[in-house]
Amino acid sequence: MLNNTKTKIFVDCHVFDGNFQGTRTYIQGLYLELIKDSTKDFYLAAYDIKNLKQIFGEQDNLKYVKYYFKNPFIRLLFEIPRLIFKNKIDFAHFQYRVPPLKLCKYIVTTHDVLFEDFPEDFPRLNRFQSFLTYKFSAKISDIIFTVSEYSKIQIEKHLKVKNVVVMPNGIDDIFFEEYDKEKTVLDVKKEHGISNYILYVSRWEPRKNHHLLLKSFVNQKIYENYHLVFIGDNTFKNKDFDTLFNSLEEKIKQKIICFKRVEFEKMILLLRGSNVSVYPSRAEGFGIPPLESVAAKIPTICSNQTAMGDFDFFDNYFFNPTNQKDLDEKLNYVIENKDENLLQKREIIKQKYNWKIAAKIFNSQIEKFTDS
């Protein structure tokens, strides 16, 4: 081992202090599995450690470390190195960016480098900052994880690094839990005044293609029988969506509902109450929402591009997100026919994408250092 006691792993959990996002799901799913290993001590760090305790609980090998600064530069430059030194940490795990001062082994998870493959979808300053910090972080890290074969290839190409390890996301057990569909539909109607709706869960960026789904919803007059519900906070504005939405008649606008900042429990309720889930994104490093919706037994159609091409079990429920006609046809098909193979797909996802597999891959990389 790296020292004479338990291996100490520091985890930067600052994403739990802000709005709900994919990296939070990733850390939560992975570490709820990893902390079952009593041969390691885990140091989870955030500003709001009370929130962390509610998620991860209390146990002997789990320590909570409080950040006193929310500023990311102060946190990376000064606060985290001090905490690593103070607690004699062996490994520190970060998402995308690591501190420049290295006092232990670094693990970085780079989920994607989509700003390099789709530069038109990202502000220039964002692309420049991301490229420099992601490349530096990958270069000085001892272990580089990513979540799909697509991302591995693109990260190695653009950041000029080797030996990127694919550790796929898992789907949380809550999505596979059984529920009363009729009661859920009634609960959604009581709380939000809607029933019969098509759902898209994703933050707002141009590459997420919200406007393509809106076009399909409007042009095919799906609004006559359904609502269209979006769940996700803003990252970058989608001007195409805004232009189309603003041109619509008021009666159509009333059938389109956008939830920005949604608590996890509310998102689960809205997902379970939906008729159909659609994921029209043009570019993803992984693309977890369509897997979650299938796990929840919601008929789902999914983009077949970038990392989502790995989800070949979607079969006839795949579509090209650059082709409006293809989306129109698949959306009509799933509305009318549902999905007779939904339970089979659900089982494939349960076996292939789970946090036990991810934890096993994580530990195998750690052991290369602890066994030496």
C-alpha positions as CSV (number, residue, x, y, z in Angstrom):
1,M,0.0,0.0,0.0
2,L,1.0,3.6,-0.3
3,N,1.2,4.0,3.5
4,N,1.1,1.7,6.6
5,T,-2.6,2.3,7.2
6,K,-5.7,2.4,5.1
7,T,-5.6,4.0,1.6
8,K,-7.1,7.5,1.9
9,I,-9.2,8.8,-1.0
10,F,-10.2,12.4,-1.2
11,V,-13.2,13.3,-3.3
12,D,-14.0,16.8,-4.5
13,C,-17.8,17.0,-4.1
14,H,-18.3,20.8,-4.7
15,V,-20.9,20.0,-7.3
16,F,-23.3,19.0,-4.5
17,D,-23.3,22.6,-3.4
18,G,-24.9,23.8,-6.6
19,N,-27.8,22.9,-8.9
20,F,-28.4,19.3,-9.8
21,Q,-26.1,18.0,-12.6
22,G,-24.7,14.9,-14.2
23,T,-21.4,14.9,-12.4
24,R,-23.3,14.9,-9.1
25,T,-25.1,11.7,-10.2
26,Y,-21.8,10.2,-11.2
27,I,-20.1,10.9,-7.8
28,Q,-23.1,9.8,-5.8
29,G,-23.6,6.5,-7.6
30,L,-19.9,5.6,-7.7
31,Y,-19.1,6.5,-4.1
32,L,-22.2,5.0,-2.6
33,E,-20.8,1.7,-4.0
34,L,-17.1,2.4,-3.2
35,I,-17.6,3.3,0.5
36,K,-18.8,-0.2,1.1
37,D,-15.1,-1.1,1.0
38,S,-13.8,-0.9,4.6
39,T,-10.2,-1.2,3.6
40,K,-10.2,2.4,2.4
41,D,-11.0,5.7,4.1
42,F,-13.0,8.3,2.1
43,Y,-12.8,12.0,2.6
44,L,-15.8,13.7,0.9
45,A,-15.3,17.5,0.6
46,A,-17.9,20.2,0.0
47,Y,-19.1,23.5,1.4
48,D,-22.4,22.0,2.6
49,I,-21.3,18.8,4.3
50,K,-24.8,18.5,6.0
51,N,-26.2,17.8,2.5
52,L,-23.4,15.3,1.9
53,K,-24.2,13.4,5.1
54,Q,-27.8,13.1,4.1
55,I,-26.8,11.4,0.9
56,F,-23.8,9.2,2.0
57,G,-24.7,8.7,5.7
58,E,-22.3,8.0,8.6
59,Q,-19.8,5.1,8.9
60,D,-16.4,4.5,10.2
61,N,-14.5,4.8,6.9
62,L,-16.2,8.0,5.9
63,K,-15.0,11.5,6.7
64,Y,-16.6,14.8,5.8
65,V,-14.3,17.7,5.0
66,K,-15.7,21.2,4.9
67,Y,-14.7,23.8,2.3
68,Y,-14.7,27.4,3.5
69,F,-14.5,29.0,0.1
70,K,-16.9,28.7,-2.8
71,N,-14.6,30.4,-5.3
72,P,-13.3,27.7,-7.6
73,F,-9.8,29.3,-8.0
74,I,-9.2,29.6,-4.2
75,R,-10.5,26.1,-3.8
76,L,-8.2,24.5,-6.4
77,L,-5.1,26.7,-5.8
78,F,-5.0,26.8,-2.0
79,E,-7.8,25.0,0.0
80,I,-7.7,21.5,-1.6
81,P,-3.9,21.2,-1.4
82,R,-4.0,22.2,2.2
83,L,-6.7,19.6,3.0
84,I,-4.7,16.9,1.1
85,F,-1.6,17.7,3.0
86,K,-3.3,17.9,6.4
87,N,-5.1,14.6,6.0
88,K,-2.2,12.7,4.4
89,I,-4.3,11.7,1.4
90,D,-3.1,9.0,-1.0
91,F,-5.5,9.6,-3.9
92,A,-7.6,12.7,-4.8
93,H,-10.5,12.4,-7.3
94,F,-11.7,15.3,-9.4
95,Q,-14.1,16.0,-12.2
96,Y,-12.4,17.6,-15.3
97,R,-10.0,20.0,-13.4
98,V,-7.4,19.2,-10.7
99,P,-5.3,21.6,-8.5
100,P,-2.0,22.6,-10.1
101,L,-0.1,21.8,-6.8
102,K,0.2,18.0,-6.6
103,L,0.6,16.5,-3.2
104,C,-0.7,13.0,-3.8
105,K,-1.8,10.7,-6.7
106,Y,-4.5,12.4,-8.9
107,I,-7.5,10.8,-10.4
108,V,-9.5,12.8,-12.9
109,T,-12.7,12.0,-14.7
110,T,-13.0,13.8,-18.0
111,H,-16.5,13.0,-19.1
112,D,-16.1,14.5,-22.6
113,V,-14.3,17.1,-24.8
114,L,-17.4,18.0,-26.9
115,F,-16.2,21.6,-27.1
116,E,-13.4,20.3,-29.4
117,D,-15.7,18.2,-31.7
118,F,-18.6,20.7,-31.8
119,P,-17.0,24.1,-31.3
120,E,-20.0,25.9,-32.8
121,D,-22.1,24.9,-29.8
122,F,-19.8,26.5,-27.2
123,P,-18.7,30.1,-26.4
124,R,-15.1,30.8,-27.6
125,L,-13.9,31.7,-24.1
126,N,-15.5,28.6,-22.6
127,R,-13.7,26.4,-25.2
128,F,-10.3,28.0,-24.6
129,Q,-10.5,27.7,-20.8
130,S,-11.8,24.2,-20.9
131,F,-9.1,23.0,-23.3
132,L,-6.3,24.4,-21.3
133,T,-7.5,23.2,-17.9
134,Y,-8.7,19.8,-19.1
135,K,-5.4,19.1,-20.9
136,F,-3.3,20.2,-18.0
137,S,-5.4,18.1,-15.6
138,A,-5.2,15.0,-17.7
139,K,-1.4,15.4,-18.2
140,I,-0.6,15.5,-14.5
141,S,-3.1,12.9,-13.3
142,D,-2.1,9.4,-12.6
143,I,-5.4,7.9,-13.5
144,I,-7.8,9.3,-16.2
145,F,-11.3,8.0,-16.3
146,T,-14.0,8.6,-18.8
147,V,-17.5,7.2,-19.4
148,S,-17.6,5.9,-22.9
149,E,-15.5,4.6,-25.8
150,Y,-16.4,7.6,-27.8
151,S,-15.1,10.0,-25.1
152,K,-11.9,7.9,-24.7
153,I,-11.1,8.2,-28.4
154,Q,-11.8,11.9,-28.5
155,I,-9.9,12.7,-25.2
156,E,-6.8,10.8,-26.3
157,K,-7.0,12.6,-29.7
158,H,-7.5,16.2,-28.5
159,L,-5.7,16.2,-25.1
160,K,-2.8,14.1,-26.4
161,V,-2.9,11.6,-23.5
162,K,-2.8,7.9,-23.4
163,N,-4.3,5.1,-21.3
164,V,-7.7,6.7,-20.7
165,V,-9.8,4.1,-18.8
166,V,-13.5,3.7,-19.7
167,M,-15.6,3.4,-16.6
168,P,-19.3,3.6,-17.7
169,N,-22.0,5.3,-15.7
170,G,-24.4,3.3,-13.7
171,I,-28.2,3.7,-13.5
172,D,-29.3,4.2,-9.9
173,D,-31.6,1.6,-8.4
174,I,-34.4,4.1,-7.8
175,F,-35.1,4.2,-11.6
176,F,-35.8,0.4,-11.5
177,E,-38.1,0.6,-8.6
178,E,-41.7,-0.5,-9.2
179,Y,-44.4,2.2,-8.9
180,D,-48.1,2.6,-9.4
181,K,-48.5,4.2,-12.9
182,E,-52.1,5.3,-12.4
183,K,-51.4,6.9,-9.0
184,T,-48.3,8.6,-10.4
185,V,-50.3,10.1,-13.3
186,L,-52.9,11.4,-10.8
187,D,-50.2,12.8,-8.6
188,V,-48.6,14.7,-11.5
189,K,-52.0,16.0,-12.6
190,K,-52.8,17.2,-9.1
191,E,-49.4,18.9,-8.6
192,H,-48.8,20.3,-12.0
193,G,-52.2,20.2,-13.8
194,I,-50.9,18.0,-16.7
195,S,-51.4,14.5,-18.0
196,N,-50.5,13.0,-21.3
197,Y,-47.1,14.5,-21.9
198,I,-43.9,14.0,-23.8
199,L,-40.7,14.5,-21.7
200,Y,-37.2,15.7,-22.4
201,V,-34.7,15.8,-19.5
202,S,-31.6,17.7,-20.2
203,R,-29.9,21.0,-19.4
204,W,-30.2,23.7,-22.1
205,E,-27.5,24.0,-24.7
206,P,-27.7,24.3,-28.5
207,R,-26.3,20.7,-29.0
208,K,-29.2,19.4,-26.9
209,N,-31.5,20.0,-29.8
210,H,-34.6,21.2,-27.8
211,H,-35.7,23.1,-30.9
212,L,-35.8,19.9,-33.1
213,L,-38.3,18.3,-30.6
214,L,-40.3,21.5,-30.5
215,K,-40.6,21.6,-34.3
216,S,-41.8,18.0,-34.3
217,F,-44.3,18.8,-31.6
218,V,-45.7,21.8,-33.4
219,N,-45.6,20.7,-37.1
220,Q,-47.3,17.4,-36.4
221,K,-49.9,19.0,-34.1
222,I,-49.0,16.7,-31.3
223,Y,-50.1,19.6,-29.0
224,E,-53.7,18.7,-29.7
225,N,-53.4,15.6,-27.5
226,Y,-50.2,16.1,-25.4
227,H,-48.1,18.5,-23.4
228,L,-44.4,18.9,-24.1
229,V,-42.4,19.0,-20.8
230,F,-38.7,20.0,-20.6
231,I,-36.7,19.5,-17.4
232,G,-33.3,21.1,-17.1
233,D,-31.4,24.3,-16.1
234,N,-29.8,26.8,-18.6
235,T,-26.2,26.4,-19.5
236,F,-26.0,28.2,-22.9
237,K,-29.0,29.8,-24.7
238,N,-30.7,28.0,-27.6
239,K,-31.7,30.9,-30.0
240,D,-33.4,28.5,-32.4
241,F,-35.7,27.3,-29.7
242,D,-36.5,30.8,-28.5
243,T,-37.2,32.1,-32.0
244,L,-39.6,29.2,-32.7
245,F,-41.3,29.3,-29.3
246,N,-41.9,33.1,-29.6
247,S,-43.6,32.7,-33.0
248,L,-46.2,30.2,-31.7
249,E,-49.8,30.9,-30.9
250,E,-50.6,31.3,-27.2
251,K,-52.8,28.2,-27.2
252,I,-49.7,26.1,-28.3
253,K,-47.4,27.9,-25.9
254,Q,-49.6,26.8,-23.0
255,K,-49.0,23.1,-23.9
256,I,-45.2,23.6,-23.5
257,I,-43.9,23.5,-19.9
258,C,-40.3,24.2,-18.8
259,F,-39.0,23.2,-15.4
260,K,-35.6,24.7,-14.7
261,R,-34.4,23.8,-11.3
262,V,-36.0,20.6,-10.2
263,E,-35.4,18.5,-7.1
264,F,-34.6,14.9,-7.8
265,E,-37.8,13.6,-6.3
266,K,-39.9,15.9,-8.5
267,M,-37.9,14.8,-11.6
268,I,-38.6,11.1,-10.8
269,L,-42.3,11.9,-10.4
270,L,-42.4,13.7,-13.7
271,L,-40.5,11.0,-15.4
272,R,-42.7,8.2,-14.1
273,G,-45.8,10.1,-15.1
274,S,-44.8,10.7,-18.7
275,N,-46.2,8.9,-21.7
276,V,-43.0,9.1,-23.8
277,S,-39.4,10.2,-23.3
278,V,-37.3,11.7,-26.1
279,Y,-33.6,12.3,-26.1
280,P,-32.7,14.3,-29.3
281,S,-29.2,15.5,-28.3
282,R,-26.6,15.8,-31.1
283,A,-23.6,15.2,-28.9
284,E,-22.9,13.5,-25.6
285,G,-20.0,12.0,-23.7
286,F,-22.4,9.4,-22.4
287,G,-26.1,10.3,-22.4
288,I,-27.7,8.9,-19.3
289,P,-31.3,10.2,-19.3
290,P,-32.6,7.8,-22.0
291,L,-31.3,4.9,-20.0
292,E,-33.0,6.2,-16.9
293,S,-36.3,6.6,-18.7
294,V,-36.2,3.0,-20.0
295,A,-35.3,1.8,-16.5
296,A,-38.5,3.6,-15.3
297,K,-40.5,1.7,-18.0
298,I,-41.2,4.8,-20.1
299,P,-41.2,4.2,-23.9
300,T,-38.2,6.1,-25.2
301,I,-36.6,7.2,-28.5
302,C,-33.0,8.2,-28.5
303,S,-30.4,9.9,-30.7
304,N,-27.9,7.6,-32.3
305,Q,-25.0,10.0,-32.5
306,T,-21.6,10.2,-30.6
307,A,-21.5,8.1,-27.4
308,M,-25.2,7.2,-27.7
309,G,-24.4,5.0,-30.6
310,D,-23.3,2.4,-28.0
311,F,-27.0,2.1,-27.0
312,D,-27.7,-0.2,-30.0
313,F,-30.4,-2.0,-28.0
314,F,-32.7,0.9,-28.9
315,D,-32.8,-0.6,-32.4
316,N,-35.9,0.9,-34.2
317,Y,-36.3,3.5,-31.5
318,F,-33.0,5.2,-32.6
319,F,-33.1,8.3,-34.8
320,N,-30.7,10.7,-36.4
321,P,-30.9,14.0,-34.5
322,T,-29.9,16.0,-37.5
323,N,-32.8,14.7,-39.5
324,Q,-36.2,16.3,-38.7
325,K,-38.1,13.7,-40.7
326,D,-36.5,10.8,-38.9
327,L,-37.5,12.3,-35.5
328,D,-41.0,13.0,-36.7
329,E,-41.5,9.4,-37.8
330,K,-40.0,7.8,-34.6
331,L,-41.9,10.1,-32.3
332,N,-45.2,9.3,-34.0
333,Y,-44.3,5.6,-33.9
334,V,-43.5,5.5,-30.2
335,I,-46.7,7.5,-29.3
336,E,-48.9,5.1,-31.3
337,N,-47.2,1.8,-30.6
338,K,-45.3,2.3,-27.2
339,D,-42.5,-0.3,-27.0
340,E,-43.2,-4.0,-26.8
341,N,-39.5,-4.7,-26.0
342,L,-39.2,-2.2,-23.2
343,L,-38.7,-4.8,-20.4
344,Q,-36.0,-6.5,-22.4
345,K,-34.1,-3.2,-22.9
346,R,-34.6,-2.5,-19.2
347,E,-32.8,-5.7,-18.3
348,I,-29.9,-5.1,-20.7
349,I,-29.4,-1.6,-19.1
350,K,-29.6,-3.1,-15.6
351,Q,-26.9,-5.6,-16.3
352,K,-24.6,-3.4,-18.4
353,Y,-24.7,-0.1,-16.7
354,N,-24.5,-0.4,-12.9
355,W,-22.2,1.1,-10.2
356,K,-20.9,-2.3,-9.1
357,I,-19.1,-2.6,-12.5
358,A,-17.9,1.0,-12.2
359,A,-16.5,0.4,-8.7
360,K,-14.7,-2.7,-9.8
361,I,-13.0,-0.8,-12.6
362,F,-12.1,2.0,-10.2
363,N,-10.5,-0.3,-7.7
364,S,-8.6,-2.2,-10.4
365,Q,-6.8,1.1,-11.3
366,I,-6.2,2.0,-7.6
367,E,-4.7,-1.4,-7.0
368,K,-2.0,-0.8,-9.7
369,F,-0.5,1.7,-7.2
370,T,-1.4,0.2,-3.9
371,D,0.1,-3.2,-4.8
372,S,3.4,-1.9,-6.0
